[in-house]
């Protein structure tokens, strides 16, 4: 099991993604969020083959295709966090925090 927790920014929404491998070696994403847009997209996600999903361009992944139509904010980091959790669960990356700092 791999987890990612996202504090999305000024919107104040937080999302926790839990990636687990099922008996068919597909990865299922369980999403908990106080963002209704994220939850609407997450409900449509099905189990995915990480070797297929993680070697596509971002805009071609099922995660982006399914979740992004529900998001009104283009820069939402949740889809990236879903892919990172999947990558760690699949053993294709070590768990390491990702950080974005915004300054003006």
N, C-alpha and C positions, 0 to 999 in steps of 0.2 A: 504494500500500500504506500502511495506517495500522496502528500498533501501540499496544496498551495493556498496561501491566504493573501487576498488582495484588498488593500485599502485604495480605492480607485481615485481618490483626490477630493477636490472641492465639493463634489456631489455628496460625499459622506457615506456612500454605499460601500459595504464590505461583502466579500464573497470568499467562501471556502470551497475548494475543489478537492475531492478525494478520488484518486485514480486507483482502481483495483483490476487485477487480471482475473478474468473468469475462466471456467473450465475449458473453453475453446481457445484460450490464449488471446482473446480479444480484451481490450481495455474498456472498462465502463467508468464513466465520470459521474460522480454524485456531486451535485452542486447545491450549496446552501447560500442564499444571498438575500439581503434586504432590498435589492434592486429588482423591481418587477420586470424590467426589460431582459435582464440576464436570466431570470427564472423562466420567462416565456420561451426563450431560445433553448435553455438547458433541457426543458421538458421534451424537446423534439430530438435530442441527441440519442443515438443508438450506440451500442458497443462497436468499437473500431479496431481494426488491425493496425497496430502501431508502426509496423514496417511499411505499410502503405501510406498511412496518414502523415508520418513524420518526414517523409522524403519528397513531399510536394512543395510547391511554392505556397506561401501563406494563404493567398487568396483562393487557392485551389483545394484547401483542406475542407473536410466535412465540417469541422468546427466553425471555421469562418463562414462557410456557405449557409449553415443552419442557424448560427447564433447572430451573426452580424445584421441580418435583416430586422431583427428585433431591437437593435441598439440605435438610439438617436445620436449618440456621441461617438464620432469616428475614432477618437483617440482612446477609447475605453481599453484598458489593459487586460481585461478578463480572458479574452480568447487566447492571448499569448500565454497567460498563466495556465490555461487548460492544456495547451500543447507542452509546456514545460513539465507539468505534473505527469502527463502521459510519457514524456521522454524519460523521466526518472523511473517511473514504474516499469517501463520496458527495459531498463538497464542500459539505456543508450546515453545516459548522462548521470553524473554524480549529483546528489542534492546540494545545491548552492543557491543562496539567495540572489535574486536579481534586484537591482535598485535603479530607480529613476529619481533624480533630484531636479526639481524645477526652480529656477531663480529668475528674477527680473530686476 
